[in-house]
């Protein structure tokens, strides 16, 4: 779970303009941060299967956002992947 402060920082870093909270760029950045946090949690609590399922859903959601970006705006896609350190 991301705190409000962390979430606003992530949104601010990846927003395209001041009031941007829903663009695919922001969504991918937020999902990536949540995935990192949940991965840390699962390393400590390896039997937490409910959280593992949520992690898989987040990964699939991030993948679909990235696929949308790649299809519609290749330049933004490469910028997001490079900025977040994701590789395809």
PyMOL Python script that loads the backbone (N, CA, C, O; Angstrom):
from pymol import cmd

cmd.read_pdbstr("""\
ATOM      1  N   UNK A   1       0.845  -1.177   0.000  1.00  0.00           N
ATOM      2  CA  UNK A   1       0.000   0.000   0.000  1.00  0.00           C
ATOM      3  C   UNK A   1       0.885   1.234   0.000  1.00  0.00           C
ATOM      4  O   UNK A   1       1.769   1.376   0.845  1.00  0.00           O
ATOM      5  N   UNK A   2       0.647   2.107  -0.935  1.00  0.00           N
ATOM      6  CA  UNK A   2       1.434   3.328  -1.027  1.00  0.00           C
ATOM      7  C   UNK A   2       0.810   4.417  -0.165  1.00  0.00           C
ATOM      8  O   UNK A   2      -0.411   4.572  -0.132  1.00  0.00           O
ATOM      9  N   UNK A   3       1.652   5.163   0.527  1.00  0.00           N
ATOM     10  CA  UNK A   3       1.150   6.293   1.290  1.00  0.00           C
ATOM     11  C   UNK A   3       0.809   7.422   0.330  1.00  0.00           C
ATOM     12  O   UNK A   3       1.235   7.424  -0.825  1.00  0.00           O
ATOM     13  N   UNK A   4       0.043   8.370   0.818  1.00  0.00           N
ATOM     14  CA  UNK A   4      -0.377   9.480  -0.032  1.00  0.00           C
ATOM     15  C   UNK A   4       0.828  10.283  -0.505  1.00  0.00           C
ATOM     16  O   UNK A   4       0.863  10.739  -1.647  1.00  0.00           O
ATOM     17  N   UNK A   5       1.803  10.454   0.360  1.00  0.00           N
ATOM     18  CA  UNK A   5       2.995  11.223   0.012  1.00  0.00           C
ATOM     19  C   UNK A   5       3.780  10.548  -1.114  1.00  0.00           C
ATOM     20  O   UNK A   5       4.216  11.207  -2.058  1.00  0.00           O
ATOM     21  N   UNK A   6       3.952   9.244  -1.007  1.00  0.00           N
ATOM     22  CA  UNK A   6       4.685   8.490  -2.045  1.00  0.00           C
ATOM     23  C   UNK A   6       3.918   8.523  -3.356  1.00  0.00           C
ATOM     24  O   UNK A   6       4.505   8.699  -4.423  1.00  0.00           O
ATOM     25  N   UNK A   7       2.613   8.355  -3.272  1.00  0.00           N
ATOM     26  CA  UNK A   7       1.789   8.337  -4.470  1.00  0.00           C
ATOM     27  C   UNK A   7       1.834   9.681  -5.195  1.00  0.00           C
ATOM     28  O   UNK A   7       1.958   9.720  -6.419  1.00  0.00           O
ATOM     29  N   UNK A   8       1.737  10.776  -4.452  1.00  0.00           N
ATOM     30  CA  UNK A   8       1.796  12.091  -5.097  1.00  0.00           C
ATOM     31  C   UNK A   8       3.176  12.348  -5.697  1.00  0.00           C
ATOM     32  O   UNK A   8       3.287  13.000  -6.736  1.00  0.00           O
ATOM     33  N   UNK A   9       4.215  11.848  -5.063  1.00  0.00           N
ATOM     34  CA  UNK A   9       5.566  12.013  -5.609  1.00  0.00           C
ATOM     35  C   UNK A   9       5.708  11.246  -6.925  1.00  0.00           C
ATOM     36  O   UNK A   9       6.297  11.755  -7.879  1.00  0.00           O
ATOM     37  N   UNK A  10       5.178  10.041  -6.978  1.00  0.00           N
ATOM     38  CA  UNK A  10       5.245   9.238  -8.202  1.00  0.00           C
ATOM     39  C   UNK A  10       4.444   9.909  -9.314  1.00  0.00           C
ATOM     40  O   UNK A  10       4.888   9.966 -10.461  1.00  0.00           O
ATOM     41  N   UNK A  11       3.267  10.415  -8.970  1.00  0.00           N
ATOM     42  CA  UNK A  11       2.430  11.092  -9.968  1.00  0.00           C
ATOM     43  C   UNK A  11       3.134  12.341 -10.472  1.00  0.00           C
ATOM     44  O   UNK A  11       3.140  12.616 -11.672  1.00  0.00           O
ATOM     45  N   UNK A  12       3.722  13.091  -9.563  1.00  0.00           N
ATOM     46  CA  UNK A  12       4.407  14.334  -9.947  1.00  0.00           C
ATOM     47  C   UNK A  12       5.593  14.050 -10.872  1.00  0.00           C
ATOM     48  O   UNK A  12       5.845  14.805 -11.811  1.00  0.00           O
ATOM     49  N   UNK A  13       6.310  12.978 -10.609  1.00  0.00           N
ATOM     50  CA  UNK A  13       7.472  12.629 -11.433  1.00  0.00           C
ATOM     51  C   UNK A  13       7.100  12.208 -12.845  1.00  0.00           C
ATOM     52  O   UNK A  13       7.853  12.471 -13.783  1.00  0.00           O
ATOM     53  N   UNK A  14       5.957  11.561 -13.013  1.00  0.00           N
ATOM     54  CA  UNK A  14       5.641  11.008 -14.318  1.00  0.00           C
ATOM     55  C   UNK A  14       4.456  11.674 -15.008  1.00  0.00           C
ATOM     56  O   UNK A  14       4.035  11.226 -16.074  1.00  0.00           O
ATOM     57  N   UNK A  15       3.910  12.735 -14.420  1.00  0.00           N
ATOM     58  CA  UNK A  15       2.764  13.417 -15.025  1.00  0.00           C
ATOM     59  C   UNK A  15       3.185  14.201 -16.258  1.00  0.00           C
ATOM     60  O   UNK A  15       4.294  14.732 -16.319  1.00  0.00           O
ATOM     61  N   UNK A  16       2.301  14.269 -17.230  1.00  0.00           N
ATOM     62  CA  UNK A  16       2.582  15.005 -18.461  1.00  0.00           C
ATOM     63  C   UNK A  16       2.263  16.478 -18.295  1.00  0.00           C
ATOM     64  O   UNK A  16       2.873  17.322 -18.951  1.00  0.00           O
ATOM     65  N   UNK A  17       1.303  16.800 -17.415  1.00  0.00           N
ATOM     66  CA  UNK A  17       0.971  18.186 -17.093  1.00  0.00           C
ATOM     67  C   UNK A  17       0.515  18.236 -15.643  1.00  0.00           C
ATOM     68  O   UNK A  17       0.474  17.198 -14.982  1.00  0.00           O
ATOM     69  N   UNK A  18       0.172  19.405 -15.132  1.00  0.00           N
ATOM     70  CA  UNK A  18      -0.093  19.583 -13.700  1.00  0.00           C
ATOM     71  C   UNK A  18      -1.224  18.728 -13.151  1.00  0.00           C
ATOM     72  O   UNK A  18      -1.105  18.175 -12.058  1.00  0.00           O
ATOM     73  N   UNK A  19      -2.309  18.612 -13.887  1.00  0.00           N
ATOM     74  CA  UNK A  19      -3.463  17.879 -13.356  1.00  0.00           C
ATOM     75  C   UNK A  19      -3.560  16.455 -13.902  1.00  0.00           C
ATOM     76  O   UNK A  19      -4.635  15.856 -13.881  1.00  0.00           O
ATOM     77  N   UNK A  20      -2.465  15.920 -14.383  1.00  0.00           N
ATOM     78  CA  UNK A  20      -2.461  14.585 -14.974  1.00  0.00           C
ATOM     79  C   UNK A  20      -2.338  13.518 -13.900  1.00  0.00           C
ATOM     80  O   UNK A  20      -1.331  13.440 -13.195  1.00  0.00           O
ATOM     81  N   UNK A  21      -3.379  12.692 -13.783  1.00  0.00           N
ATOM     82  CA  UNK A  21      -3.318  11.579 -12.834  1.00  0.00           C
ATOM     83  C   UNK A  21      -3.723  10.263 -13.479  1.00  0.00           C
ATOM     84  O   UNK A  21      -3.565   9.207 -12.866  1.00  0.00           O
ATOM     85  N   UNK A  22      -4.238  10.303 -14.697  1.00  0.00           N
ATOM     86  CA  UNK A  22      -4.778   9.086 -15.280  1.00  0.00           C
ATOM     87  C   UNK A  22      -4.152   8.645 -16.580  1.00  0.00           C
ATOM     88  O   UNK A  22      -4.599   7.662 -17.171  1.00  0.00           O
ATOM     89  N   UNK A  23      -3.136   9.337 -17.041  1.00  0.00           N
ATOM     90  CA  UNK A  23      -2.521   8.932 -18.304  1.00  0.00           C
ATOM     91  C   UNK A  23      -1.818   7.590 -18.122  1.00  0.00           C
ATOM     92  O   UNK A  23      -1.460   7.228 -17.001  1.00  0.00           O
ATOM     93  N   UNK A  24      -1.620   6.857 -19.200  1.00  0.00           N
ATOM     94  CA  UNK A  24      -0.945   5.563 -19.090  1.00  0.00           C
ATOM     95  C   UNK A  24       0.451   5.680 -18.476  1.00  0.00           C
ATOM     96  O   UNK A  24       0.902   4.761 -17.793  1.00  0.00           O
ATOM     97  N   UNK A  25       1.138   6.802 -18.713  1.00  0.00           N
ATOM     98  CA  UNK A  25       2.463   7.003 -18.135  1.00  0.00           C
ATOM     99  C   UNK A  25       2.395   6.961 -16.610  1.00  0.00           C
ATOM    100  O   UNK A  25       3.192   6.285 -15.960  1.00  0.00           O
ATOM    101  N   UNK A  26       1.440   7.689 -16.054  1.00  0.00           N
ATOM    102  CA  UNK A  26       1.276   7.748 -14.600  1.00  0.00           C
ATOM    103  C   UNK A  26       0.822   6.405 -14.062  1.00  0.00           C
ATOM    104  O   UNK A  26       1.309   5.950 -13.028  1.00  0.00           O
ATOM    105  N   UNK A  27      -0.106   5.769 -14.756  1.00  0.00           N
ATOM    106  CA  UNK A  27      -0.607   4.478 -14.292  1.00  0.00           C
ATOM    107  C   UNK A  27       0.493   3.425 -14.259  1.00  0.00           C
ATOM    108  O   UNK A  27       0.568   2.632 -13.320  1.00  0.00           O
ATOM    109  N   UNK A  28       1.336   3.417 -15.270  1.00  0.00           N
ATOM    110  CA  UNK A  28       2.443   2.455 -15.300  1.00  0.00           C
ATOM    111  C   UNK A  28       3.415   2.743 -14.158  1.00  0.00           C
ATOM    112  O   UNK A  28       3.906   1.816 -13.513  1.00  0.00           O
ATOM    113  N   UNK A  29       3.695   4.016 -13.907  1.00  0.00           N
ATOM    114  CA  UNK A  29       4.612   4.371 -12.822  1.00  0.00           C
ATOM    115  C   UNK A  29       4.049   3.956 -11.463  1.00  0.00           C
ATOM    116  O   UNK A  29       4.775   3.411 -10.632  1.00  0.00           O
ATOM    117  N   UNK A  30       2.767   4.209 -11.236  1.00  0.00           N
ATOM    118  CA  UNK A  30       2.144   3.815  -9.968  1.00  0.00           C
ATOM    119  C   UNK A  30       2.120   2.303  -9.805  1.00  0.00           C
ATOM    120  O   UNK A  30       2.430   1.782  -8.733  1.00  0.00           O
ATOM    121  N   UNK A  31       1.754   1.606 -10.863  1.00  0.00           N
ATOM    122  CA  UNK A  31       1.724   0.145 -10.782  1.00  0.00           C
ATOM    123  C   UNK A  31       3.119  -0.423 -10.543  1.00  0.00           C
ATOM    124  O   UNK A  31       3.277  -1.393  -9.802  1.00  0.00           O
ATOM    125  N   UNK A  32       4.119   0.172 -11.162  1.00  0.00           N
ATOM    126  CA  UNK A  32       5.490  -0.303 -10.957  1.00  0.00           C
ATOM    127  C   UNK A  32       5.905  -0.137  -9.507  1.00  0.00           C
ATOM    128  O   UNK A  32       6.536  -1.022  -8.931  1.00  0.00           O
ATOM    129  N   UNK A  33       5.552   0.991  -8.919  1.00  0.00           N
ATOM    130  CA  UNK A  33       5.901   1.228  -7.510  1.00  0.00           C
ATOM    131  C   UNK A  33       5.169   0.243  -6.594  1.00  0.00           C
ATOM    132  O   UNK A  33       5.756  -0.296  -5.656  1.00  0.00           O
ATOM    133  N   UNK A  34       3.872   0.012  -6.878  1.00  0.00           N
ATOM    134  CA  UNK A  34       3.107  -0.946  -6.074  1.00  0.00           C
ATOM    135  C   UNK A  34       3.679  -2.353  -6.213  1.00  0.00           C
ATOM    136  O   UNK A  34       3.739  -3.105  -5.241  1.00  0.00           O
ATOM    137  N   UNK A  35       4.097  -2.702  -7.427  1.00  0.00           N
ATOM    138  CA  UNK A  35       4.672  -4.028  -7.669  1.00  0.00           C
ATOM    139  C   UNK A  35       5.963  -4.194  -6.881  1.00  0.00           C
ATOM    140  O   UNK A  35       6.209  -5.258  -6.313  1.00  0.00           O
ATOM    141  N   UNK A  36       6.788  -3.153  -6.840  1.00  0.00           N
ATOM    142  CA  UNK A  36       8.028  -3.207  -6.052  1.00  0.00           C
ATOM    143  C   UNK A  36       7.721  -3.442  -4.579  1.00  0.00           C
ATOM    144  O   UNK A  36       8.342  -4.288  -3.936  1.00  0.00           O
ATOM    145  N   UNK A  37       6.754  -2.686  -4.045  1.00  0.00           N
ATOM    146  CA  UNK A  37       6.398  -2.820  -2.627  1.00  0.00           C
ATOM    147  C   UNK A  37       5.865  -4.226  -2.328  1.00  0.00           C
ATOM    148  O   UNK A  37       6.238  -4.841  -1.329  1.00  0.00           O
ATOM    149  N   UNK A  38       5.000  -4.719  -3.194  1.00  0.00           N
ATOM    150  CA  UNK A  38       4.401  -6.035  -2.964  1.00  0.00           C
ATOM    151  C   UNK A  38       5.426  -7.150  -3.121  1.00  0.00           C
ATOM    152  O   UNK A  38       5.335  -8.177  -2.449  1.00  0.00           O
ATOM    153  N   UNK A  39       6.392  -6.956  -3.997  1.00  0.00           N
ATOM    154  CA  UNK A  39       7.453  -7.946  -4.158  1.00  0.00           C
ATOM    155  C   UNK A  39       8.276  -8.053  -2.882  1.00  0.00           C
ATOM    156  O   UNK A  39       8.626  -9.152  -2.453  1.00  0.00           O
ATOM    157  N   UNK A  40       8.588  -6.903  -2.274  1.00  0.00           N
ATOM    158  CA  UNK A  40       9.309  -6.914  -0.997  1.00  0.00           C
ATOM    159  C   UNK A  40       8.508  -7.653   0.062  1.00  0.00           C
ATOM    160  O   UNK A  40       9.060  -8.444   0.826  1.00  0.00           O
ATOM    161  N   UNK A  41       7.196  -7.394   0.106  1.00  0.00           N
ATOM    162  CA  UNK A  41       6.326  -8.050   1.076  1.00  0.00           C
ATOM    163  C   UNK A  41       6.331  -9.563   0.878  1.00  0.00           C
ATOM    164  O   UNK A  41       6.397 -10.323   1.844  1.00  0.00           O
ATOM    165  N   UNK A  42       6.260  -9.992  -0.382  1.00  0.00           N
ATOM    166  CA  UNK A  42       6.184 -11.427  -0.661  1.00  0.00           C
ATOM    167  C   UNK A  42       7.507 -12.148  -0.403  1.00  0.00           C
ATOM    168  O   UNK A  42       7.517 -13.358  -0.180  1.00  0.00           O
ATOM    169  N   UNK A  43       8.618 -11.417  -0.432  1.00  0.00           N
ATOM    170  CA  UNK A  43       9.892 -12.048  -0.087  1.00  0.00           C
ATOM    171  C   UNK A  43       9.921 -12.428   1.386  1.00  0.00           C
ATOM    172  O   UNK A  43      10.528 -13.429   1.765  1.00  0.00           O
ATOM    173  N   UNK A  44       9.262 -11.624   2.215  1.00  0.00           N
ATOM    174  CA  UNK A  44       9.203 -11.916   3.647  1.00  0.00           C
ATOM    175  C   UNK A  44       8.086 -12.906   3.972  1.00  0.00           C
ATOM    176  O   UNK A  44       8.233 -13.759   4.848  1.00  0.00           O
ATOM    177  N   UNK A  45       6.975 -12.784   3.260  1.00  0.00           N
ATOM    178  CA  UNK A  45       5.786 -13.596   3.535  1.00  0.00           C
ATOM    179  C   UNK A  45       5.462 -14.461   2.322  1.00  0.00           C
ATOM    180  O   UNK A  45       4.504 -14.196   1.595  1.00  0.00           O
ATOM    181  N   UNK A  46       6.249 -15.469   2.116  1.00  0.00           N
ATOM    182  CA  UNK A  46       6.145 -16.257   0.892  1.00  0.00           C
ATOM    183  C   UNK A  46       4.866 -17.092   0.797  1.00  0.00           C
ATOM    184  O   UNK A  46       4.544 -17.587  -0.283  1.00  0.00           O
ATOM    185  N   UNK A  47       4.140 -17.256   1.886  1.00  0.00           N
ATOM    186  CA  UNK A  47       2.906 -18.045   1.835  1.00  0.00           C
ATOM    187  C   UNK A  47       1.654 -17.193   1.628  1.00  0.00           C
ATOM    188  O   UNK A  47       0.543 -17.722   1.640  1.00  0.00           O
ATOM    189  N   UNK A  48       1.816 -15.902   1.442  1.00  0.00           N
ATOM    190  CA  UNK A  48       0.688 -14.991   1.270  1.00  0.00           C
ATOM    191  C   UNK A  48       0.178 -15.063  -0.169  1.00  0.00           C
ATOM    192  O   UNK A  48       0.537 -14.241  -1.012  1.00  0.00           O
ATOM    193  N   UNK A  49      -0.659 -16.054  -0.430  1.00  0.00           N
ATOM    194  CA  UNK A  49      -1.130 -16.294  -1.789  1.00  0.00           C
ATOM    195  C   UNK A  49      -2.132 -15.260  -2.273  1.00  0.00           C
ATOM    196  O   UNK A  49      -2.228 -15.022  -3.477  1.00  0.00           O
ATOM    197  N   UNK A  50      -2.877 -14.639  -1.374  1.00  0.00           N
ATOM    198  CA  UNK A  50      -3.820 -13.601  -1.781  1.00  0.00           C
ATOM    199  C   UNK A  50      -3.070 -12.390  -2.324  1.00  0.00           C
ATOM    200  O   UNK A  50      -3.476 -11.808  -3.329  1.00  0.00           O
ATOM    201  N   UNK A  51      -1.994 -12.013  -1.676  1.00  0.00           N
ATOM    202  CA  UNK A  51      -1.193 -10.902  -2.171  1.00  0.00           C
ATOM    203  C   UNK A  51      -0.481 -11.270  -3.462  1.00  0.00           C
ATOM    204  O   UNK A  51      -0.282 -10.419  -4.329  1.00  0.00           O
ATOM    205  N   UNK A  52      -0.103 -12.511  -3.591  1.00  0.00           N
ATOM    206  CA  UNK A  52       0.549 -12.973  -4.817  1.00  0.00           C
ATOM    207  C   UNK A  52      -0.408 -12.848  -6.007  1.00  0.00           C
ATOM    208  O   UNK A  52       0.003 -12.473  -7.105  1.00  0.00           O
ATOM    209  N   UNK A  53      -1.667 -13.161  -5.782  1.00  0.00           N
ATOM    210  CA  UNK A  53      -2.665 -13.031  -6.839  1.00  0.00           C
ATOM    211  C   UNK A  53      -2.836 -11.566  -7.223  1.00  0.00           C
ATOM    212  O   UNK A  53      -2.942 -11.239  -8.405  1.00  0.00           O
ATOM    213  N   UNK A  54      -2.865 -10.687  -6.228  1.00  0.00           N
ATOM    214  CA  UNK A  54      -2.963  -9.257  -6.501  1.00  0.00           C
ATOM    215  C   UNK A  54      -1.759  -8.756  -7.284  1.00  0.00           C
ATOM    216  O   UNK A  54      -1.896  -7.912  -8.170  1.00  0.00           O
ATOM    217  N   UNK A  55      -0.582  -9.275  -6.958  1.00  0.00           N
ATOM    218  CA  UNK A  55       0.635  -8.910  -7.677  1.00  0.00           C
ATOM    219  C   UNK A  55       0.529  -9.310  -9.149  1.00  0.00           C
ATOM    220  O   UNK A  55       0.880  -8.528 -10.033  1.00  0.00           O
ATOM    221  N   UNK A  56       0.054 -10.507  -9.406  1.00  0.00           N
ATOM    222  CA  UNK A  56      -0.090 -10.966 -10.785  1.00  0.00           C
ATOM    223  C   UNK A  56      -1.096 -10.112 -11.561  1.00  0.00           C
ATOM    224  O   UNK A  56      -0.904  -9.852 -12.748  1.00  0.00           O
ATOM    225  N   UNK A  57      -2.162  -9.677 -10.895  1.00  0.00           N
ATOM    226  CA  UNK A  57      -3.136  -8.810 -11.540  1.00  0.00           C
ATOM    227  C   UNK A  57      -2.518  -7.457 -11.882  1.00  0.00           C
ATOM    228  O   UNK A  57      -2.769  -6.906 -12.954  1.00  0.00           O
ATOM    229  N   UNK A  58      -1.703  -6.923 -10.957  1.00  0.00           N
ATOM    230  CA  UNK A  58      -1.046  -5.637 -11.208  1.00  0.00           C
ATOM    231  C   UNK A  58      -0.060  -5.736 -12.371  1.00  0.00           C
ATOM    232  O   UNK A  58       0.028  -4.831 -13.201  1.00  0.00           O
ATOM    233  N   UNK A  59       0.673  -6.833 -12.419  1.00  0.00           N
ATOM    234  CA  UNK A  59       1.629  -7.031 -13.512  1.00  0.00           C
ATOM    235  C   UNK A  59       0.890  -7.100 -14.848  1.00  0.00           C
ATOM    236  O   UNK A  59       1.339  -6.521 -15.838  1.00  0.00           O
ATOM    237  N   UNK A  60      -0.231  -7.800 -14.877  1.00  0.00           N
ATOM    238  CA  UNK A  60      -1.017  -7.899 -16.105  1.00  0.00           C
ATOM    239  C   UNK A  60      -1.588  -6.541 -16.495  1.00  0.00           C
ATOM    240  O   UNK A  60      -1.625  -6.202 -17.677  1.00  0.00           O
ATOM    241  N   UNK A  61      -2.028  -5.769 -15.523  1.00  0.00           N
ATOM    242  CA  UNK A  61      -2.571  -4.437 -15.795  1.00  0.00           C
ATOM    243  C   UNK A  61      -1.484  -3.511 -16.336  1.00  0.00           C
ATOM    244  O   UNK A  61      -1.714  -2.759 -17.284  1.00  0.00           O
ATOM    245  N   UNK A  62      -0.305  -3.569 -15.732  1.00  0.00           N
ATOM    246  CA  UNK A  62       0.805  -2.749 -16.213  1.00  0.00           C
ATOM    247  C   UNK A  62       1.187  -3.150 -17.633  1.00  0.00           C
ATOM    248  O   UNK A  62       1.481  -2.295 -18.469  1.00  0.00           O
ATOM    249  N   UNK A  63       1.182  -4.440 -17.899  1.00  0.00           N
ATOM    250  CA  UNK A  63       1.514  -4.919 -19.237  1.00  0.00           C
ATOM    251  C   UNK A  63       0.511  -4.403 -20.266  1.00  0.00           C
ATOM    252  O   UNK A  63       0.893  -4.038 -21.378  1.00  0.00           O
ATOM    253  N   UNK A  64      -0.773  -4.372 -19.898  1.00  0.00           N
ATOM    254  CA  UNK A  64      -1.776  -3.882 -20.849  1.00  0.00           C
ATOM    255  C   UNK A  64      -1.631  -2.374 -21.082  1.00  0.00           C
ATOM    256  O   UNK A  64      -1.822  -1.904 -22.203  1.00  0.00           O
ATOM    257  N   UNK A  65      -1.299  -1.620 -20.043  1.00  0.00           N
ATOM    258  CA  UNK A  65      -1.044  -0.182 -20.219  1.00  0.00           C
ATOM    259  C   UNK A  65       0.172   0.034 -21.122  1.00  0.00           C
ATOM    260  O   UNK A  65       0.152   0.905 -21.992  1.00  0.00           O
ATOM    261  N   UNK A  66       1.213  -0.745 -20.921  1.00  0.00           N
ATOM    262  CA  UNK A  66       2.400  -0.617 -21.756  1.00  0.00           C
ATOM    263  C   UNK A  66       2.109  -1.007 -23.203  1.00  0.00           C
ATOM    264  O   UNK A  66       2.621  -0.377 -24.128  1.00  0.00           O
ATOM    265  N   UNK A  67       1.305  -2.022 -23.403  1.00  0.00           N
ATOM    266  CA  UNK A  67       0.932  -2.432 -24.753  1.00  0.00           C
ATOM    267  C   UNK A  67       0.148  -1.322 -25.450  1.00  0.00           C
ATOM    268  O   UNK A  67       0.347  -1.059 -26.636  1.00  0.00           O
ATOM    269  N   UNK A  68      -0.745  -0.674 -24.700  1.00  0.00           N
ATOM    270  CA  UNK A  68      -1.511   0.450 -25.250  1.00  0.00           C
ATOM    271  C   UNK A  68      -0.577   1.581 -25.660  1.00  0.00           C
ATOM    272  O   UNK A  68      -0.705   2.134 -26.753  1.00  0.00           O
ATOM    273  N   UNK A  69       0.365   1.925 -24.781  1.00  0.00           N
ATOM    274  CA  UNK A  69       1.316   2.987 -25.094  1.00  0.00           C
ATOM    275  C   UNK A  69       2.162   2.630 -26.310  1.00  0.00           C
ATOM    276  O   UNK A  69       2.388   3.471 -27.181  1.00  0.00           O
ATOM    277  N   UNK A  70       2.620   1.410 -26.370  1.00  0.00           N
ATOM    278  CA  UNK A  70       3.465   0.990 -27.490  1.00  0.00           C
ATOM    279  C   UNK A  70       2.702   1.084 -28.815  1.00  0.00           C
ATOM    280  O   UNK A  70       3.261   1.466 -29.843  1.00  0.00           O
ATOM    281  N   UNK A  71       1.444   0.737 -28.770  1.00  0.00           N
ATOM    282  CA  UNK A  71       0.631   0.750 -29.976  1.00  0.00           C
ATOM    283  C   UNK A  71       0.303   2.177 -30.436  1.00  0.00           C
ATOM    284  O   UNK A  71       0.287   2.452 -31.635  1.00  0.00           O
ATOM    285  N   UNK A  72       0.044   3.078 -29.490  1.00  0.00           N
ATOM    286  CA  UNK A  72      -0.433   4.411 -29.834  1.00  0.00           C
ATOM    287  C   UNK A  72       0.633   5.497 -29.881  1.00  0.00           C
ATOM    288  O   UNK A  72       0.522   6.431 -30.675  1.00  0.00           O
ATOM    289  N   UNK A  73       1.664   5.392 -29.045  1.00  0.00           N
ATOM    290  CA  UNK A  73       2.695   6.434 -29.026  1.00  0.00           C
ATOM    291  C   UNK A  73       4.034   5.806 -28.664  1.00  0.00           C
ATOM    292  O   UNK A  73       4.388   5.696 -27.490  1.00  0.00           O
ATOM    293  N   UNK A  74       4.762   5.401 -29.680  1.00  0.00           N
ATOM    294  CA  UNK A  74       6.017   4.668 -29.496  1.00  0.00           C
ATOM    295  C   UNK A  74       7.047   5.486 -28.709  1.00  0.00           C
ATOM    296  O   UNK A  74       7.791   4.934 -27.899  1.00  0.00           O
ATOM    297  N   UNK A  75       7.088   6.805 -28.948  1.00  0.00           N
ATOM    298  CA  UNK A  75       8.069   7.658 -28.275  1.00  0.00           C
ATOM    299  C   UNK A  75       7.818   7.707 -26.760  1.00  0.00           C
ATOM    300  O   UNK A  75       8.754   7.599 -25.967  1.00  0.00           O
ATOM    301  N   UNK A  76       6.557   7.871 -26.371  1.00  0.00           N
ATOM    302  CA  UNK A  76       6.214   7.886 -24.939  1.00  0.00           C
ATOM    303  C   UNK A  76       6.486   6.525 -24.310  1.00  0.00           C
ATOM    304  O   UNK A  76       6.937   6.438 -23.168  1.00  0.00           O
ATOM    305  N   UNK A  77       6.209   5.467 -25.064  1.00  0.00           N
ATOM    306  CA  UNK A  77       6.452   4.111 -24.567  1.00  0.00           C
ATOM    307  C   UNK A  77       7.933   3.919 -24.235  1.00  0.00           C
ATOM    308  O   UNK A  77       8.274   3.453 -23.147  1.00  0.00           O
ATOM    309  N   UNK A  78       8.799   4.275 -25.166  1.00  0.00           N
ATOM    310  CA  UNK A  78      10.233   4.096 -24.918  1.00  0.00           C
ATOM    311  C   UNK A  78      10.715   4.984 -23.780  1.00  0.00           C
ATOM    312  O   UNK A  78      11.599   4.589 -23.019  1.00  0.00           O
ATOM    313  N   UNK A  79      10.142   6.185 -23.652  1.00  0.00           N
ATOM    314  CA  UNK A  79      10.533   7.073 -22.565  1.00  0.00           C
ATOM    315  C   UNK A  79      10.125   6.489 -21.203  1.00  0.00           C
ATOM    316  O   UNK A  79      10.894   6.543 -20.244  1.00  0.00           O
ATOM    317  N   UNK A  80       8.931   5.942 -21.131  1.00  0.00           N
ATOM    318  CA  UNK A  80       8.451   5.358 -19.860  1.00  0.00           C
ATOM    319  C   UNK A  80       9.274   4.139 -19.493  1.00  0.00           C
ATOM    320  O   UNK A  80       9.672   3.986 -18.338  1.00  0.00           O
ATOM    321  N   UNK A  81       9.535   3.271 -20.456  1.00  0.00           N
ATOM    322  CA  UNK A  81      10.304   2.053 -20.184  1.00  0.00           C
ATOM    323  C   UNK A  81      11.720   2.421 -19.727  1.00  0.00           C
ATOM    324  O   UNK A  81      12.252   1.825 -18.790  1.00  0.00           O
ATOM    325  N   UNK A  82      12.309   3.386 -20.382  1.00  0.00           N
ATOM    326  CA  UNK A  82      13.652   3.800 -20.006  1.00  0.00           C
ATOM    327  C   UNK A  82      13.688   4.452 -18.629  1.00  0.00           C
ATOM    328  O   UNK A  82      14.591   4.186 -17.836  1.00  0.00           O
ATOM    329  N   UNK A  83      12.697   5.314 -18.344  1.00  0.00           N
ATOM    330  CA  UNK A  83      12.653   6.031 -17.075  1.00  0.00           C
ATOM    331  C   UNK A  83      12.444   5.082 -15.890  1.00  0.00           C
ATOM    332  O   UNK A  83      13.048   5.257 -14.832  1.00  0.00           O
ATOM    333  N   UNK A  84      11.593   4.088 -16.077  1.00  0.00           N
ATOM    334  CA  UNK A  84      11.283   3.175 -14.987  1.00  0.00           C
ATOM    335  C   UNK A  84      12.218   1.970 -14.918  1.00  0.00           C
ATOM    336  O   UNK A  84      12.169   1.187 -13.970  1.00  0.00           O
ATOM    337  N   UNK A  85      13.057   1.833 -15.919  1.00  0.00           N
ATOM    338  CA  UNK A  85      13.996   0.728 -15.916  1.00  0.00           C
ATOM    339  C   UNK A  85      13.336  -0.607 -16.242  1.00  0.00           C
ATOM    340  O   UNK A  85      13.816  -1.660 -15.823  1.00  0.00           O
ATOM    341  N   UNK A  86      12.254  -0.562 -16.975  1.00  0.00           N
ATOM    342  CA  UNK A  86      11.582  -1.794 -17.389  1.00  0.00           C
ATOM    343  C   UNK A  86      12.204  -2.258 -18.685  1.00  0.00           C
ATOM    344  O   UNK A  86      12.680  -1.450 -19.482  1.00  0.00           O
ATOM    345  N   UNK A  87      12.198  -3.535 -18.889  1.00  0.00           N
ATOM    346  CA  UNK A  87      12.678  -4.039 -20.165  1.00  0.00           C
ATOM    347  C   UNK A  87      11.642  -4.978 -20.733  1.00  0.00           C
ATOM    348  O   UNK A  87      10.905  -5.639 -20.001  1.00  0.00           O
ATOM    349  N   UNK A  88      11.600  -5.025 -22.012  1.00  0.00           N
ATOM    350  CA  UNK A  88      10.582  -5.843 -22.658  1.00  0.00           C
ATOM    351  C   UNK A  88      11.142  -7.171 -23.060  1.00  0.00           C
ATOM    352  O   UNK A  88      10.425  -7.998 -23.622  1.00  0.00           O
TER     353      UNK A  88
END
""", "prot")
cmd.dss("prot")
cmd.show_as("cartoon", "prot")
cmd.util.cbc("prot")
cmd.orient("prot")
